[in-house]
């Protein structure tokens, strides 16, 4: 039987000795299996995860807004800034979002390596996948990404210019997934509005 499970260290554990059926008291301090990280550790881990995602605090707030966070943008951004500064611990929900974004990025990186990229004149790379064409064009600010739905010509916006071509490929595939969802939502709205 464990008393006071809310404490970080458990100093007094009562258990039964199965041979004598007597209570045995352990007085040595025990460390939990998974000690809770300090606020400084969670802040450092959060900043490292943002770096691994190649994302800024502002960019993450924007992404959360795009994914449906209904809070005012300034509130979203401030909560991210507070976690990064070590003023508060990262919430379970935010950690789940970060984990899912890392998985999406890993999937996009793998898919980018498997695509057949074609070099075009004027430093342009193109590829086709999932009914979309991807155009990467080198410019002064970095790589401009265009993701176009082949069926309708819909161009999905992607304003950020990645610095390297490898990063542009990953971002393009992340953009493509957003574009696929936008096309599906548009098709669903059109089907809903079309009279039978």
N, C-alpha and C positions, 0 to 999 in steps of 0.2 A: 504494500500500500504506500503510495507516495503522497506526502503532505506538501501543500503549497506549490502547485505546479507552475504558478505564475512567476516564481523567482528564477533568476538566471542560473544560479547554482543551487543545487539541492544539497543541504547539509545533513538532513536527517531522513533516512529512508527506513521505513519499517517493512519487513518482509517476514515470511514464515519459513522456518527451516523445515523442509518436508520430512526430514528423518525424525525430528523430535516434536514437531508441530508446535514449536515455541516461536514467539516473536523475537527477531534479532534486530538490534539497532546498529546501524552503520553510522559512525561519526565522521568519517573522512569526506571531504568535499568531493563532489563528482562534477565533471564537466559534461554538459549536454552533448549529444551526438552531433548536432549541427548548431554551434553557437551563433547567435544572432550577430550579424556584422554591425559595426559602429556606423554612425551617420556619416563620418568621414569616408569610411570604406565604401558605403553605398554611393556616395557622391562621386568618388573617384571611378568606381565601376560604371556608373551612369555616363560620365564624361567619356570613358574609354569606349563604351558601346556606341555612343553618338559618333565618335571618331571612326569606329569600324563600319558604321552605316554611311560614312561620308556625309553626315548630316549636321546642320547647325541647330541651335535651340529654336531659332525662328522657323527653320525648315520643318522641324518636328512638330511645332505648334500648327503650322500650316497643314501638314499632313494629317494630323489628328482632326483638324477642322474639316478637311476634305473627306475623311472617313466617317464623319457624322458626329463628332463631339459638338454638342449643342451649347456649350458654355460660350460666353463672349470670348473673342480671340485673345484679348488682353489677359483674361483669367487663365486661359490655357497656357499662354506664354509665361506668365508669372509663376505658375505652378512648376513648369519645367525649369525655369531659372532658379527657383528655390531648391529643387532637388539637386541641380548641378552645383549650387553654391554650398550645399551641405546644411541648409536651413531646415530641411525636413527630409524624412526618408521617402524613398520611392514607393508608391502605392503598388499593391499587387496587380491592379488593372494596368497600370503604366508598364510594369515589368512584362506583363503578357503581351502588350502591344509591341514593345521593343523586341521581344523574342520572335514574334510573328514577322515583324519587319526584317529582322536578320535572316529568317528563313526565306522570305521572299527574295531578298538580295542574293542569298546563296543560290537559290533556284535560277534566278536571272543570270548570274555569273556562269553557271554551268550551261544554261541554254545558249548564251552568247558564244561560248567556246565551241558549241556544236553547229552553229549556223554557218551557212556558206556565204561569206561576205565577199561582195564583188567590188573591185576598185573601179571607179569611174573617173573621167577627167575632172580637173579642178579640185583635187583632194576630197572626193566624195566616195563614201562607202555605202553600199546598199545590200539589203537582205530582204527576203520574204518569209513570213511564217504566220500561221493561224489566220490567214485571210488579210493580212496587213503587209504593207511594204514599209521598210525602215530606211531612212536617209540620214546619214551622218555627214555633215559638211564642216570642214575645218575653217574657222574664222579667227580673227584676232583675239576675241574673248575666250575662245575655246572651241568646242564642238557643238554646232547647232544640230538639234535632233528634230526630225519630222517623222511622225508615225501616221500613215495614211491607210484608211480602210479601203480595200480594193473595190468592194461592191458599190460603195456610194461616193468615194472620194473624200470622206470625212477626215479632216486633219485634227488630231488631238494635240492640244497645246502642251508645250514643255519649255518653259522660259529659261531654265537654268542651263548654263553652258559648262559642261564638265571639261576639265583641263586635259585629260588624256583620252585617247581613242578607246582604250579598254574600259575606262569609267563611262564613256559615252555609250558604249554597247550595253553595259549593265543598266544604265539609266533608261536607255531606249526600250529595253525589254520590260522594265518596271512601268514605263509609260504605256507600253502596249497592253499590259494587263488592265490599267485604268481605262484605256480606250475600248477594250473589249467589253468592260462593264458598262461604259457609257453607251456603246452601240446597242447592247442588250436592253438597257433601260429605255433607250429611244424607240427600239422596235416594240417593246412591251407597251409603251405609251401610245404609239401609233396604232397598234392592234386594239388597244382599249378604246381609242377614240374613233376608230373606223366603224361605221354602222354596219350591222349584219344584213 
